[in-house]
Amino acid sequence: MPRVRGPATSLGVVMPLGPQPRRARGTIERPYSALGLRLALAIFGLVVSVAAAVLLFSLGFPVLGWACVVLAVVAVPDIVVVSVRMRRARQFEHPRTPPVA
């Protein structure tokens, strides 16, 4: 077993506290955000829910179709919230500087 720095837990599993891999984008001080993954999953959920609703309504299962419509309606505000948070994070990382007169 490789030698790892850090405190041992009661289960004998040790979390490595050494440097991150070279291609890692986040740090301990500034972790990488998972908003991109959340946005992709929300868009995927919206597309699948709409497709399933159309299919279920056409096959004559209106109750399940409405359940998929509800899921699609829930996905829309999630997409909006995540995109607003991503925009704010970008503005926080790269604030606009006023032009020098």
C-alpha positions in Angstrom: 0.0 0.0 0.0 1.5 3.4 -0.9 2.5 5.7 1.8 -0.1 8.6 2.1 0.1 11.7 4.2 -2.8 12.5 6.4 -4.8 11.2 9.4 -6.0 7.7 9.3 -9.7 7.0 9.9 -11.3 4.3 12.0 -11.9 2.2 8.8 -8.3 2.3 7.9 -8.9 4.4 4.8 -6.7 7.3 4.3 -7.4 10.4 2.2 -4.4 11.6 0.3 -3.4 15.1 1.3 -0.5 15.5 -1.2 -0.5 17.5 -4.4 -3.3 17.1 -6.9 -2.8 15.6 -10.3 -1.2 18.0 -12.9 -4.5 18.4 -14.9 -6.7 19.1 -11.8 -8.4 22.5 -12.2 -9.4 23.2 -8.6 -7.4 23.7 -5.5 -8.1 23.4 -1.8 -8.6 27.1 -1.5 -10.6 27.4 -4.7 -12.4 24.1 -5.5 -13.6 23.4 -9.0 -17.4 23.9 -9.3 -19.7 21.1 -10.4 -22.2 23.6 -11.9 -21.3 22.5 -15.4 -22.2 18.9 -14.6 -25.4 20.0 -12.9 -26.4 22.0 -16.0 -25.7 19.1 -18.3 -27.8 16.8 -16.1 -30.6 19.3 -15.9 -30.7 19.7 -19.7 -30.5 15.9 -20.1 -33.4 15.5 -17.7 -35.4 18.1 -19.6 -34.9 16.4 -23.0 -35.6 12.9 -21.7 -38.7 14.1 -19.7 -40.2 15.9 -22.7 -39.5 12.9 -25.0 -41.0 10.5 -22.5 -44.0 12.7 -22.0 -44.7 12.8 -25.8 -44.2 9.1 -26.1 -46.4 8.3 -23.1 -49.2 10.6 -24.3 -49.1 9.1 -27.7 -49.2 5.5 -26.3 -52.3 6.4 -24.1 -50.7 6.7 -20.7 -51.7 10.2 -19.6 -50.9 9.8 -15.9 -47.3 8.9 -16.6 -47.2 11.5 -19.3 -48.2 14.2 -16.8 -45.6 12.9 -14.4 -42.9 13.5 -17.1 -44.3 16.9 -17.8 -43.9 17.8 -14.1 -40.3 16.6 -14.2 -39.7 18.7 -17.2 -41.2 21.8 -15.5 -38.9 21.2 -12.5 -35.9 21.0 -14.8 -36.5 24.4 -16.4 -36.0 26.5 -13.3 -33.0 24.4 -12.3 -31.4 25.2 -15.7 -32.1 28.9 -15.1 -30.7 28.9 -11.6 -27.5 27.0 -12.6 -26.9 29.3 -15.6 -27.3 32.4 -13.4 -24.9 31.0 -10.8 -22.3 30.1 -13.5 -22.5 33.7 -14.9 -22.0 35.1 -11.4 -19.1 32.8 -10.8 -17.5 34.0 -14.1 -18.0 37.6 -13.2 -16.5 37.0 -9.7 -13.4 35.4 -11.2 -13.0 38.0 -14.0 -14.5 41.3 -12.7 -15.0 44.0 -15.3 -12.6 46.9 -14.9 -13.8 50.4 -15.7 -12.1 52.0 -18.7 -9.3 54.4 -17.9 -10.1 57.9 -19.0 
